[in-house]
Amino acid sequence: MSTQPDLLYSEEEEALRAAVRDLLTDHCEAAGVIARAESDAPHDLALWKALADGMGLAGLLVPEDKGGQGATHREAAVVLEELGRAVAPVPYLTSAVVATEALLACGDDDLLGRLASGRTIGVLAVALHLAPGAPFPAVRCENGALHGELTGIADAAVADVLLVPAEDGGLYAVDADAVTVTGQVSLDLTRPVATVRLDGAPGRRVGDADGAVRRALRAAAGLLASEQLGLADRTLTETVRYLKERKQFNRPVGGFQALKHRLAQLWLEVVNLRAAARAAADALARGESPADGGHGANGGDSGNGGDVDVAVAVAQAYAAPVAVHAAEEALQLHGGIGMTWEHPVHLYLKRAKADSIAYGTAGAHREALAGLVDLQAP
C-alpha cells in the first residue's frame, strides 16, 4: 500500500547540499561560466572531475556492488538543485542520470561502473526534447555496424560513449571516436546540443532500447524539475537581494507595493514547485510505479503520491512555467537588462527556456497526466 511522500530534506541531504554548494561557490562563478559560454568548449570538465571523481556524485544512482554510491533519486535531486542554482556547465543530468538509468535497465555492469566512477561520460543518443514514452528515432544496424543520423543530442560533444537506439530494438554502446559530432545552434550555451552521425560505427549491444529509453527519460523528466527548482529559487533570492539594495526616490525599490506583490506571487510558485519536485524525486526513489508505466492497482488515483508516472507528470507540468517566470522576473526587476551579456541573468533565462522543452513540454506532461488519472478533455 502506498504511503504519503516525504518532502522534507534529511540531515544527510542537507549535508550533501552544503558540500556541493561550497564546491560550486569556489569553482563555478558566474563570470567563468559566461567566459566558457563564449568559447568552443563550454563544458567545465575540471568541475565535472571534482564532482564526479572527487565527490563520487556520478555514481549516486548506481548500487554499491556495481561501483556506485548506492544512494537514491532524492540525493541526485539535491545535487541537481545546486547545479541549477549555479547553471553549472557539466554533463551531470545527461551522464549521471539519463545514461546511467538506461544502463541500469540494461544491466551492463562494466560500462555502468565506468560511468559511476566519473571517468567516462555517457550520453543517451535521444533528442533532448523527447518526453517519456514518446517515439524516438533509431539508426540502422547492419552486421553490428550502425548507420544514421540523430539530432538534438545534449552534451554529445563531451561524451566518451554514446548509447544509441537501433531499428532492431537494441541499445548499442558506441565509442564517441567512431561517430561524427556536429554542434547545433543552442539557446542554452551551457548545455549544448549536437547532431550525431554514424557511418558504419561499430556498436556493442547492451540491452533493449524501448524499456531503457523510457526509464531514462522518466527519471530525467522527474529530476529535471529539481534543476528547475534550483534555478527558480536562485533567481528569486538574487532578485530580492538586488531590490533591497537598489534605491529610487531615496528608498529601496523592494519597498514598493507592486513589486512586493510580484515577489510574493513568485515565492508561492517556487514553494509549490519545491513540493512537486520533491514528490517526483521521492516517487522515483521508491519506484512504486509499474515498470511498464501502466496504471497498476492505484495508477488512476491522482492522490497516490507514490505513483512515479503521475508524480513526474505533475512536476514537469508545473516546473517549466515557474522557472521561466522566475528568470523573466529577475531580468525585468534587475532593470530590464536583456541585452547585458556580462550579467548572469541571461544564463538563467536561457537555461529555463531550454529546460521548458527538455524531456517533454509542460503541455505534453499535462496531456499525459490527464490520461494517467482518466481525466479526458470534453
Secondary structure as a PSIPRED ss2 file (coil, helix, strand):
# PSIPRED VFORMAT (PSIPRED V4.0)

   1 M C   1.000  0.000  0.000
   2 S C   1.000  0.000  0.000
   3 T C   1.000  0.000  0.000
   4 Q C   1.000  0.000  0.000
   5 P C   1.000  0.000  0.000
   6 D C   1.000  0.000  0.000
   7 L C   1.000  0.000  0.000
   8 L C   1.000  0.000  0.000
   9 Y C   1.000  0.000  0.000
  10 S C   1.000  0.000  0.000
  11 E H   0.000  1.000  0.000
  12 E H   0.000  1.000  0.000
  13 E H   0.000  1.000  0.000
  14 E H   0.000  1.000  0.000
  15 A H   0.000  1.000  0.000
  16 L H   0.000  1.000  0.000
  17 R H   0.000  1.000  0.000
  18 A H   0.000  1.000  0.000
  19 A H   0.000  1.000  0.000
  20 V H   0.000  1.000  0.000
  21 R H   0.000  1.000  0.000
  22 D H   0.000  1.000  0.000
  23 L H   0.000  1.000  0.000
  24 L H   0.000  1.000  0.000
  25 T H   0.000  1.000  0.000
  26 D H   0.000  1.000  0.000
  27 H H   0.000  1.000  0.000
  28 C C   1.000  0.000  0.000
  29 E C   1.000  0.000  0.000
  30 A H   0.000  1.000  0.000
  31 A H   0.000  1.000  0.000
  32 G H   0.000  1.000  0.000
  33 V H   0.000  1.000  0.000
  34 I H   0.000  1.000  0.000
  35 A H   0.000  1.000  0.000
  36 R H   0.000  1.000  0.000
  37 A H   0.000  1.000  0.000
  38 E C   1.000  0.000  0.000
  39 S C   1.000  0.000  0.000
  40 D C   1.000  0.000  0.000
  41 A C   1.000  0.000  0.000
  42 P C   1.000  0.000  0.000
  43 H C   1.000  0.000  0.000
  44 D C   1.000  0.000  0.000
  45 L H   0.000  1.000  0.000
  46 A H   0.000  1.000  0.000
  47 L H   0.000  1.000  0.000
  48 W H   0.000  1.000  0.000
  49 K H   0.000  1.000  0.000
  50 A H   0.000  1.000  0.000
  51 L H   0.000  1.000  0.000
  52 A H   0.000  1.000  0.000
  53 D H   0.000  1.000  0.000
  54 G H   0.000  1.000  0.000
  55 M C   1.000  0.000  0.000
  56 G C   1.000  0.000  0.000
  57 L H   0.000  1.000  0.000
  58 A H   0.000  1.000  0.000
  59 G H   0.000  1.000  0.000
  60 L C   1.000  0.000  0.000
  61 L C   1.000  0.000  0.000
  62 V C   1.000  0.000  0.000
  63 P C   1.000  0.000  0.000
  64 E H   0.000  1.000  0.000
  65 D H   0.000  1.000  0.000
  66 K H   0.000  1.000  0.000
  67 G C   1.000  0.000  0.000
  68 G C   1.000  0.000  0.000
  69 Q C   1.000  0.000  0.000
  70 G C   1.000  0.000  0.000
  71 A C   1.000  0.000  0.000
  72 T C   1.000  0.000  0.000
  73 H H   0.000  1.000  0.000
  74 R H   0.000  1.000  0.000
  75 E H   0.000  1.000  0.000
  76 A H   0.000  1.000  0.000
  77 A H   0.000  1.000  0.000
  78 V H   0.000  1.000  0.000
  79 V H   0.000  1.000  0.000
  80 L H   0.000  1.000  0.000
  81 E H   0.000  1.000  0.000
  82 E H   0.000  1.000  0.000
  83 L H   0.000  1.000  0.000
  84 G H   0.000  1.000  0.000
  85 R H   0.000  1.000  0.000
  86 A H   0.000  1.000  0.000
  87 V C   1.000  0.000  0.000
  88 A C   1.000  0.000  0.000
  89 P C   1.000  0.000  0.000
  90 V C   1.000  0.000  0.000
  91 P C   1.000  0.000  0.000
  92 Y H   0.000  1.000  0.000
  93 L H   0.000  1.000  0.000
  94 T H   0.000  1.000  0.000
  95 S H   0.000  1.000  0.000
  96 A H   0.000  1.000  0.000
  97 V H   0.000  1.000  0.000
  98 V H   0.000  1.000  0.000
  99 A H   0.000  1.000  0.000
 100 T H   0.000  1.000  0.000
 101 E H   0.000  1.000  0.000
 102 A H   0.000  1.000  0.000
 103 L H   0.000  1.000  0.000
 104 L H   0.000  1.000  0.000
 105 A H   0.000  1.000  0.000
 106 C H   0.000  1.000  0.000
 107 G C   1.000  0.000  0.000
 108 D C   1.000  0.000  0.000
 109 D H   0.000  1.000  0.000
 110 D H   0.000  1.000  0.000
 111 L H   0.000  1.000  0.000
 112 L H   0.000  1.000  0.000
 113 G H   0.000  1.000  0.000
 114 R H   0.000  1.000  0.000
 115 L H   0.000  1.000  0.000
 116 A H   0.000  1.000  0.000
 117 S H   0.000  1.000  0.000
 118 G C   1.000  0.000  0.000
 119 R C   1.000  0.000  0.000
 120 T C   1.000  0.000  0.000
 121 I C   1.000  0.000  0.000
 122 G E   0.000  0.000  1.000
 123 V E   0.000  0.000  1.000
 124 L E   0.000  0.000  1.000
 125 A C   1.000  0.000  0.000
 126 V C   1.000  0.000  0.000
 127 A C   1.000  0.000  0.000
 128 L C   1.000  0.000  0.000
 129 H C   1.000  0.000  0.000
 130 L C   1.000  0.000  0.000
 131 A C   1.000  0.000  0.000
 132 P C   1.000  0.000  0.000
 133 G C   1.000  0.000  0.000
 134 A C   1.000  0.000  0.000
 135 P C   1.000  0.000  0.000
 136 F C   1.000  0.000  0.000
 137 P C   1.000  0.000  0.000
 138 A C   1.000  0.000  0.000
 139 V E   0.000  0.000  1.000
 140 R E   0.000  0.000  1.000
 141 C E   0.000  0.000  1.000
 142 E E   0.000  0.000  1.000
 143 N C   1.000  0.000  0.000
 144 G C   1.000  0.000  0.000
 145 A E   0.000  0.000  1.000
 146 L E   0.000  0.000  1.000
 147 H E   0.000  0.000  1.000
 148 G E   0.000  0.000  1.000
 149 E E   0.000  0.000  1.000
 150 L E   0.000  0.000  1.000
 151 T E   0.000  0.000  1.000
 152 G E   0.000  0.000  1.000
 153 I E   0.000  0.000  1.000
 154 A E   0.000  0.000  1.000
 155 D C   1.000  0.000  0.000
 156 A H   0.000  1.000  0.000
 157 A H   0.000  1.000  0.000
 158 V H   0.000  1.000  0.000
 159 A C   1.000  0.000  0.000
 160 D C   1.000  0.000  0.000
 161 V E   0.000  0.000  1.000
 162 L E   0.000  0.000  1.000
 163 L E   0.000  0.000  1.000
 164 V E   0.000  0.000  1.000
 165 P E   0.000  0.000  1.000
 166 A E   0.000  0.000  1.000
 167 E C   1.000  0.000  0.000
 168 D C   1.000  0.000  0.000
 169 G C   1.000  0.000  0.000
 170 G E   0.000  0.000  1.000
 171 L E   0.000  0.000  1.000
 172 Y E   0.000  0.000  1.000
 173 A E   0.000  0.000  1.000
 174 V E   0.000  0.000  1.000
 175 D E   0.000  0.000  1.000
 176 A H   0.000  1.000  0.000
 177 D H   0.000  1.000  0.000
 178 A H   0.000  1.000  0.000
 179 V C   1.000  0.000  0.000
 180 T E   0.000  0.000  1.000
 181 V E   0.000  0.000  1.000
 182 T E   0.000  0.000  1.000
 183 G E   0.000  0.000  1.000
 184 Q C   1.000  0.000  0.000
 185 V C   1.000  0.000  0.000
 186 S C   1.000  0.000  0.000
 187 L C   1.000  0.000  0.000
 188 D C   1.000  0.000  0.000
 189 L C   1.000  0.000  0.000
 190 T C   1.000  0.000  0.000
 191 R C   1.000  0.000  0.000
 192 P C   1.000  0.000  0.000
 193 V E   0.000  0.000  1.000
 194 A E   0.000  0.000  1.000
 195 T E   0.000  0.000  1.000
 196 V E   0.000  0.000  1.000
 197 R E   0.000  0.000  1.000
 198 L E   0.000  0.000  1.000
 199 D E   0.000  0.000  1.000
 200 G E   0.000  0.000  1.000
 201 A E   0.000  0.000  1.000
 202 P E   0.000  0.000  1.000
 203 G C   1.000  0.000  0.000
 204 R E   0.000  0.000  1.000
 205 R E   0.000  0.000  1.000
 206 V E   0.000  0.000  1.000
 207 G E   0.000  0.000  1.000
 208 D E   0.000  0.000  1.000
 209 A H   0.000  1.000  0.000
 210 D H   0.000  1.000  0.000
 211 G H   0.000  1.000  0.000
 212 A H   0.000  1.000  0.000
 213 V H   0.000  1.000  0.000
 214 R H   0.000  1.000  0.000
 215 R H   0.000  1.000  0.000
 216 A H   0.000  1.000  0.000
 217 L H   0.000  1.000  0.000
 218 R H   0.000  1.000  0.000
 219 A H   0.000  1.000  0.000
 220 A H   0.000  1.000  0.000
 221 A H   0.000  1.000  0.000
 222 G H   0.000  1.000  0.000
 223 L H   0.000  1.000  0.000
 224 L H   0.000  1.000  0.000
 225 A H   0.000  1.000  0.000
 226 S H   0.000  1.000  0.000
 227 E H   0.000  1.000  0.000
 228 Q H   0.000  1.000  0.000
 229 L H   0.000  1.000  0.000
 230 G H   0.000  1.000  0.000
 231 L H   0.000  1.000  0.000
 232 A H   0.000  1.000  0.000
 233 D H   0.000  1.000  0.000
 234 R H   0.000  1.000  0.000
 235 T H   0.000  1.000  0.000
 236 L H   0.000  1.000  0.000
 237 T H   0.000  1.000  0.000
 238 E H   0.000  1.000  0.000
 239 T H   0.000  1.000  0.000
 240 V H   0.000  1.000  0.000
 241 R H   0.000  1.000  0.000
 242 Y H   0.000  1.000  0.000
 243 L H   0.000  1.000  0.000
 244 K H   0.000  1.000  0.000
 245 E H   0.000  1.000  0.000
 246 R C   1.000  0.000  0.000
 247 K E   0.000  0.000  1.000
 248 Q E   0.000  0.000  1.000
 249 F C   1.000  0.000  0.000
 250 N C   1.000  0.000  0.000
 251 R E   0.000  0.000  1.000
 252 P E   0.000  0.000  1.000
 253 V H   0.000  1.000  0.000
 254 G H   0.000  1.000  0.000
 255 G H   0.000  1.000  0.000
 256 F C   1.000  0.000  0.000
 257 Q H   0.000  1.000  0.000
 258 A H   0.000  1.000  0.000
 259 L H   0.000  1.000  0.000
 260 K H   0.000  1.000  0.000
 261 H H   0.000  1.000  0.000
 262 R H   0.000  1.000  0.000
 263 L H   0.000  1.000  0.000
 264 A H   0.000  1.000  0.000
 265 Q H   0.000  1.000  0.000
 266 L H   0.000  1.000  0.000
 267 W H   0.000  1.000  0.000
 268 L H   0.000  1.000  0.000
 269 E H   0.000  1.000  0.000
 270 V H   0.000  1.000  0.000
 271 V H   0.000  1.000  0.000
 272 N H   0.000  1.000  0.000
 273 L H   0.000  1.000  0.000
 274 R H   0.000  1.000  0.000
 275 A H   0.000  1.000  0.000
 276 A H   0.000  1.000  0.000
 277 A H   0.000  1.000  0.000
 278 R H   0.000  1.000  0.000
 279 A H   0.000  1.000  0.000
 280 A H   0.000  1.000  0.000
 281 A H   0.000  1.000  0.000
 282 D H   0.000  1.000  0.000
 283 A H   0.000  1.000  0.000
 284 L H   0.000  1.000  0.000
 285 A H   0.000  1.000  0.000
 286 R H   0.000  1.000  0.000
 287 G C   1.000  0.000  0.000
 288 E C   1.000  0.000  0.000
 289 S C   1.000  0.000  0.000
 290 P C   1.000  0.000  0.000
 291 A C   1.000  0.000  0.000
 292 D C   1.000  0.000  0.000
 293 G C   1.000  0.000  0.000
 294 G C   1.000  0.000  0.000
 295 H C   1.000  0.000  0.000
 296 G C   1.000  0.000  0.000
 297 A C   1.000  0.000  0.000
 298 N C   1.000  0.000  0.000
 299 G C   1.000  0.000  0.000
 300 G C   1.000  0.000  0.000
 301 D C   1.000  0.000  0.000
 302 S C   1.000  0.000  0.000
 303 G C   1.000  0.000  0.000
 304 N C   1.000  0.000  0.000
 305 G C   1.000  0.000  0.000
 306 G C   1.000  0.000  0.000
 307 D C   1.000  0.000  0.000
 308 V H   0.000  1.000  0.000
 309 D H   0.000  1.000  0.000
 310 V H   0.000  1.000  0.000
 311 A H   0.000  1.000  0.000
 312 V H   0.000  1.000  0.000
 313 A H   0.000  1.000  0.000
 314 V H   0.000  1.000  0.000
 315 A H   0.000  1.000  0.000
 316 Q H   0.000  1.000  0.000
 317 A H   0.000  1.000  0.000
 318 Y H   0.000  1.000  0.000
 319 A H   0.000  1.000  0.000
 320 A H   0.000  1.000  0.000
 321 P H   0.000  1.000  0.000
 322 V H   0.000  1.000  0.000
 323 A H   0.000  1.000  0.000
 324 V H   0.000  1.000  0.000
 325 H H   0.000  1.000  0.000
 326 A H   0.000  1.000  0.000
 327 A H   0.000  1.000  0.000
 328 E H   0.000  1.000  0.000
 329 E H   0.000  1.000  0.000
 330 A H   0.000  1.000  0.000
 331 L H   0.000  1.000  0.000
 332 Q H   0.000  1.000  0.000
 333 L H   0.000  1.000  0.000
 334 H C   1.000  0.000  0.000
 335 G C   1.000  0.000  0.000
 336 G C   1.000  0.000  0.000
 337 I C   1.000  0.000  0.000
 338 G C   1.000  0.000  0.000
 339 M C   1.000  0.000  0.000
 340 T C   1.000  0.000  0.000
 341 W C   1.000  0.000  0.000
 342 E C   1.000  0.000  0.000
 343 H C   1.000  0.000  0.000
 344 P C   1.000  0.000  0.000
 345 V H   0.000  1.000  0.000
 346 H H   0.000  1.000  0.000
 347 L H   0.000  1.000  0.000
 348 Y H   0.000  1.000  0.000
 349 L H   0.000  1.000  0.000
 350 K H   0.000  1.000  0.000
 351 R H   0.000  1.000  0.000
 352 A H   0.000  1.000  0.000
 353 K H   0.000  1.000  0.000
 354 A H   0.000  1.000  0.000
 355 D H   0.000  1.000  0.000
 356 S C   1.000  0.000  0.000
 357 I C   1.000  0.000  0.000
 358 A C   1.000  0.000  0.000
 359 Y C   1.000  0.000  0.000
 360 G C   1.000  0.000  0.000
 361 T C   1.000  0.000  0.000
 362 A H   0.000  1.000  0.000
 363 G H   0.000  1.000  0.000
 364 A H   0.000  1.000  0.000
 365 H H   0.000  1.000  0.000
 366 R H   0.000  1.000  0.000
 367 E H   0.000  1.000  0.000
 368 A H   0.000  1.000  0.000
 369 L H   0.000  1.000  0.000
 370 A H   0.000  1.000  0.000
 371 G H   0.000  1.000  0.000
 372 L H   0.000  1.000  0.000
 373 V C   1.000  0.000  0.000
 374 D C   1.000  0.000  0.000
 375 L C   1.000  0.000  0.000
 376 Q C   1.000  0.000  0.000
 377 A C   1.000  0.000  0.000
 378 P C   1.000  0.000  0.000
